[in-house]
Amino acid sequence: MAKDASFDIFSTVDMQEVDNAVNQTNKEIGQRYDFKNSKSTVEIEGDNLKVLADDDYKLRSVIEILKAKLIGRKVPVKNLVFEKAEPASGGMLRQIIKIQNGIETEKAKAIVKDIKALNLKVQAAITGDQVRVSGKSRDDLQKVIQALKTKDYGVELQFGNYR
């Protein structure tokens, strides 16, 4: 009797890589001429990043540097949620960037719905902040992965624990 094959769909961010990217960003800000005498910084606060900048132009520049460093360290930029920039003390601007770890329930339900719409002989179940897909045919599981890679759920989907 054939045993069921399965895999997990999840979305995680390596916080050590985020920390490294933040350190690289702060180092580059300190070295660049256009940031001379600037108090612009990026800090990690829990699962959020706090960007402080002197003005709107520098805020956008810091965010672009940060994105480049994150991409270079293979951190999914899709998992960043940018909040509205707000004034901070000393005439500075502050922007909070939330880092999404895991798949939210609504997105997980949409993933399960899309899997069921494929009409393959697989089952999808939401377990915490990930989705487990199982079925008898490994080919069907491969078709599910290919179909999900073409869709955008607002977070970077990762596939693992393929058995």
Secondary structure, DSSP 8 states (H G I E B T S, - for coil): ----EEEEEE----HHHHHHHHHHHHHHHHH-GGGTT---EEEEETTEEEEEESSHHHHHHHHHHHHHHHHHTT--GGGEEE---EE-GGG-EEEEEEE--S--HHHHHHHHHHHHHTT-SEEEEEETTEEEEEES-HHHHHHHHHHHHTS--SS--EEE---
